[in-house]
Amino acid sequence: MGQLQGKVAIVTGGAAGFGEAIVRRYVEEGARGVVIADLDEAKGRALADALGAKVARFVACDVASGPAVAAVVRACADVFGVPDVVVNNAGTTHPNRPMLEVDEAAFDRVYAVNVKSIFHMAHAVVPLMRARRSGTILNVGSTAGIRPRPGLTWYNGSKGAVNLLSKSMAVELGPDGIRVNAICPVIGETGLLEKFMGVPDTPENRAKFVATIPLGRLSRPDDVAAAAVFLASDAAAFISGVEFPVDGGRTV
């Protein structure tokens, strides 16, 4: 039996990158149903089709919209049942540049997607989990909120908020049987890599970032998915309120 046998999950930003890997691993580990919430309809539907309608459904969603997030939770409840696990993975960044060169619109979008989305999801899903007195919420934070790099100041702040929100949610929701943890990847091999680096993705430029990671490589989607499986599983039943670095030693 898989580590997530019979569980129902929602994964935001689930069509690509870390989110896609989490969705695939959850299905492999026996999840009864996974809702893929994403802006990218083509990729989201293709992933759901590949996994099969019995275990995966795609719902188009901009996580910065409260009604859109609520619709995802309703769709999950209608198709698979109340979610046991929610992974708030959807995220964005501004390009790596001096802080005063980031405009207000970019700042607002980063905070709407990275931080306010968790507010929306909490309002939609916590009442359902409370009624059952069980649930797991995983927020994908970042090492950027623990040990920030220059050029990503506003993004770093958003992920610092995610990391701390996860701890505060864990304290408040613990008496309801709801666990909350933050997964904190180091810079990774995803579609946002060049924005994080602020330079073209060349071997030379990658090497500068890899040099700051003791295990000598960037994070990969499978690394984050493995952490998301463990923290959602019954093996982690007494783990709540942690910042879980997936960083090859970067934050030491």
KEMI-795138 format. One line per 5 residues: their letters; for each residue x, y, z of C-alpha. Coordinates in Angstrom, 3 decimals. Layout:
! residues N
A> X Y Z ~ ... .
***
This chain:
! residues 252
MGQLQ> 0.000 0.000 0.000 ~ 1.125 3.515 -0.787 ~ 1.880 6.136 1.828 ~ -1.219 8.150 0.873 ~ -3.642 5.280 0.347 .
GKVAI> -7.221 6.529 0.072 ~ -6.413 10.198 0.669 ~ -7.879 13.103 -1.316 ~ -5.673 16.077 -2.197 ~ -5.670 19.470 -3.882 .
VTGGA> -2.424 20.721 -5.409 ~ -2.311 24.322 -6.616 ~ 0.101 25.105 -9.403 ~ -0.195 21.392 -10.085 ~ 0.283 21.394 -13.850 .
AGFGE> 4.066 21.810 -13.991 ~ 7.280 21.964 -11.996 ~ 7.125 21.047 -8.308 ~ 3.333 20.807 -8.473 ~ 3.256 18.292 -11.307 .
AIVRR> 5.772 16.082 -9.513 ~ 3.680 16.240 -6.333 ~ 0.516 15.299 -8.224 ~ 2.208 12.332 -9.896 ~ 3.737 11.066 -6.645 .
YVEEG> 0.450 11.415 -4.773 ~ -1.272 9.231 -7.355 ~ 1.602 6.718 -7.249 ~ 1.335 6.608 -3.457 ~ -2.326 5.606 -3.580 .
ARGVV> -4.256 8.862 -3.336 ~ -7.919 8.250 -4.119 ~ -8.265 11.576 -5.892 ~ -6.110 14.597 -6.710 ~ -7.413 17.929 -7.962 .
IADLD> -4.928 19.826 -10.123 ~ -5.540 23.564 -9.801 ~ -3.636 25.743 -12.250 ~ -3.880 28.643 -14.692 ~ -2.441 26.550 -17.528 .
EAKGR> -5.436 24.647 -18.900 ~ -3.515 22.801 -21.604 ~ -0.907 21.354 -19.249 ~ -3.396 20.772 -16.458 ~ -5.856 18.864 -18.621 .
ALADA> -3.058 16.867 -20.249 ~ -1.773 15.781 -16.842 ~ -5.243 14.856 -15.607 ~ -5.906 12.892 -18.802 ~ -2.600 11.064 -18.460 .
LGAKV> -3.389 10.041 -14.889 ~ -7.018 9.180 -15.562 ~ -10.360 10.640 -14.486 ~ -10.756 8.110 -11.679 ~ -7.918 9.685 -9.729 .
ARFVA> -7.228 13.142 -11.186 ~ -9.262 16.174 -12.187 ~ -8.154 19.550 -13.487 ~ -9.818 22.776 -12.335 ~ -8.711 26.082 -13.836 .
CDVAS> -7.783 28.465 -11.044 ~ -6.058 31.773 -10.380 ~ -5.125 31.332 -6.723 ~ -5.159 35.106 -6.246 ~ -8.958 34.964 -6.607 .
GPAVA> -10.996 33.950 -3.573 ~ -14.003 32.747 -5.599 ~ -11.719 30.684 -7.872 ~ -10.065 28.977 -4.906 ~ -13.444 28.300 -3.301 .
AVVRA> -14.604 26.735 -6.573 ~ -11.623 24.363 -6.537 ~ -12.461 23.182 -3.025 ~ -16.129 22.705 -3.954 ~ -15.155 20.733 -7.061 .
CADVF> -12.889 18.486 -4.994 ~ -15.618 17.863 -2.421 ~ -18.143 17.095 -5.149 ~ -15.932 14.713 -7.144 ~ -13.674 13.018 -4.583 .
GVPDV> -14.819 14.259 -1.176 ~ -13.424 16.697 1.364 ~ -9.658 17.001 0.868 ~ -7.393 15.324 3.391 ~ -4.413 17.257 2.044 .
VVNNA> -4.028 20.687 0.473 ~ -0.712 21.694 -1.062 ~ -0.483 25.449 -1.591 ~ 2.241 25.185 -4.210 ~ 1.314 27.864 -6.776 .
GTTHP> 3.845 30.673 -6.744 ~ 5.472 33.376 -8.800 ~ 8.360 35.802 -8.594 ~ 9.636 39.061 -9.956 ~ 12.875 38.833 -11.952 .
NRPML> 16.085 39.034 -9.950 ~ 16.916 42.745 -9.892 ~ 17.557 45.611 -7.451 ~ 14.574 46.114 -5.147 ~ 13.732 49.610 -6.402 .
EVDEA> 13.496 48.355 -9.985 ~ 10.506 46.129 -9.179 ~ 7.272 47.979 -9.922 ~ 4.155 47.994 -7.780 ~ 2.174 45.751 -10.112 .
AFDRV> 4.842 43.041 -9.915 ~ 4.989 43.385 -6.131 ~ 1.218 43.076 -5.821 ~ 1.098 40.000 -8.042 ~ 3.851 38.241 -6.083 .
YAVNV> 2.030 38.799 -2.793 ~ -1.381 37.927 -4.234 ~ -0.152 34.596 -5.626 ~ 2.321 33.618 -2.922 ~ 0.608 34.907 0.231 .
KSIFH> -3.018 35.929 -0.272 ~ -3.698 32.591 -1.955 ~ -3.116 30.902 1.409 ~ -5.686 33.249 2.992 ~ -8.184 32.276 0.306 .
MAHAV> -7.491 28.560 0.658 ~ -7.742 28.672 4.447 ~ -11.181 30.299 4.247 ~ -12.333 27.665 1.764 ~ -10.916 24.489 3.272 .
VPLMR> -10.370 24.943 7.013 ~ -14.103 24.821 7.898 ~ -14.371 21.455 6.107 ~ -11.307 20.062 7.858 ~ -12.473 21.419 11.222 .
ARRSG> -15.812 19.672 10.850 ~ -13.913 16.401 10.448 ~ -11.208 17.283 12.984 ~ -8.448 16.243 10.614 ~ -6.465 17.580 7.682 .
TILNV> -3.020 18.472 6.409 ~ -2.015 21.763 4.796 ~ 1.383 22.060 3.126 ~ 2.525 25.510 2.069 ~ 5.437 25.672 -0.359 .
GSTAG> 7.617 28.363 1.116 ~ 11.292 28.732 0.239 ~ 14.807 28.976 1.549 ~ 14.390 32.570 0.311 ~ 12.357 33.187 3.457 .
IRPRP> 15.079 31.731 5.681 ~ 18.358 32.782 4.063 ~ 17.571 35.374 1.363 ~ 19.595 36.064 -1.753 ~ 20.060 39.645 -3.051 .
GLTWY> 17.960 40.790 -6.000 ~ 14.816 38.988 -4.834 ~ 13.909 41.166 -1.854 ~ 10.150 41.360 -2.396 ~ 9.909 37.683 -3.335 .
NGSKG> 11.989 36.794 -0.273 ~ 9.533 38.730 1.879 ~ 6.568 36.864 0.417 ~ 8.147 33.516 1.192 ~ 9.097 34.678 4.668 .
AVNLL> 5.386 35.343 5.128 ~ 4.523 31.854 3.873 ~ 7.003 30.244 6.247 ~ 5.751 32.167 9.284 ~ 2.083 31.801 8.342 .
SKSMA> 2.596 28.051 8.286 ~ 3.872 28.095 11.876 ~ 1.072 30.350 13.073 ~ -1.569 28.255 11.316 ~ -0.120 25.124 12.905 .
VELGP> -0.466 26.618 16.391 ~ -4.010 27.856 15.812 ~ -5.340 24.829 13.945 ~ -3.607 22.111 15.940 ~ -6.502 21.761 18.417 .
DGIRV> -8.751 21.045 15.410 ~ -6.561 18.115 14.351 ~ -5.140 20.030 11.381 ~ -1.399 19.885 10.699 ~ 0.337 22.694 8.785 .
NAICP> 3.925 22.656 7.534 ~ 6.066 24.661 5.126 ~ 8.225 22.977 2.496 ~ 11.198 25.215 1.718 ~ 13.032 24.350 -1.499 .
VIGET> 16.259 25.969 -2.585 ~ 16.414 27.402 -6.131 ~ 15.274 24.642 -8.434 ~ 15.065 23.267 -11.917 ~ 11.666 24.736 -12.842 .
GLLEK> 10.231 27.214 -15.330 ~ 11.010 30.106 -12.964 ~ 14.745 29.387 -12.818 ~ 15.926 32.223 -15.075 ~ 13.766 34.752 -13.207 .
FMGVP> 15.314 33.656 -9.930 ~ 18.837 33.850 -11.335 ~ 18.298 37.134 -13.182 ~ 20.705 35.951 -15.888 ~ 20.466 33.434 -18.756 .
DTPEN> 20.400 29.776 -17.724 ~ 23.890 28.791 -18.826 ~ 26.192 26.219 -17.172 ~ 28.437 29.054 -16.005 ~ 25.585 30.985 -14.388 .
RAKFV> 24.097 27.870 -12.797 ~ 27.486 27.060 -11.314 ~ 27.439 30.307 -9.292 ~ 24.219 29.288 -7.586 ~ 25.172 25.629 -7.207 .
ATIPL> 28.351 26.746 -5.441 ~ 26.202 27.980 -2.509 ~ 24.535 24.566 -2.026 ~ 26.666 22.047 -0.088 ~ 25.257 18.993 -1.885 .
GRLSR> 26.259 20.569 -5.180 ~ 23.089 20.808 -7.256 ~ 19.787 22.665 -7.596 ~ 16.585 21.233 -6.183 ~ 14.467 19.059 -8.469 .
PDDVA> 10.713 18.519 -8.591 ~ 11.123 14.951 -7.309 ~ 12.945 16.240 -4.206 ~ 10.026 18.480 -3.317 ~ 7.479 15.772 -4.155 .
AAAVF> 9.206 13.337 -1.783 ~ 8.941 15.854 1.047 ~ 5.291 16.520 0.186 ~ 4.524 12.795 0.325 ~ 6.184 12.318 3.708 .
LASDA> 4.601 15.392 5.323 ~ 1.142 14.386 4.056 ~ 1.498 10.794 5.210 ~ 0.579 9.189 8.514 ~ 4.303 8.806 9.193 .
AAFIS> 4.329 12.576 9.829 ~ 1.250 12.495 12.091 ~ 3.054 14.343 14.905 ~ 4.914 16.856 12.725 ~ 3.392 20.308 12.487 .
GVEFP> 4.672 23.876 12.325 ~ 8.039 23.096 10.744 ~ 9.993 24.823 8.018 ~ 11.170 21.761 6.098 ~ 14.181 22.738 3.980 .
VDGGR> 14.693 20.810 0.747 ~ 17.916 22.567 0.023 ~ 21.000 20.349 -0.003 ~ 22.275 22.172 3.070 ~ 21.889 25.717 1.719 .
TV> 20.318 27.127 4.910 ~ 22.829 25.604 7.353 .
***
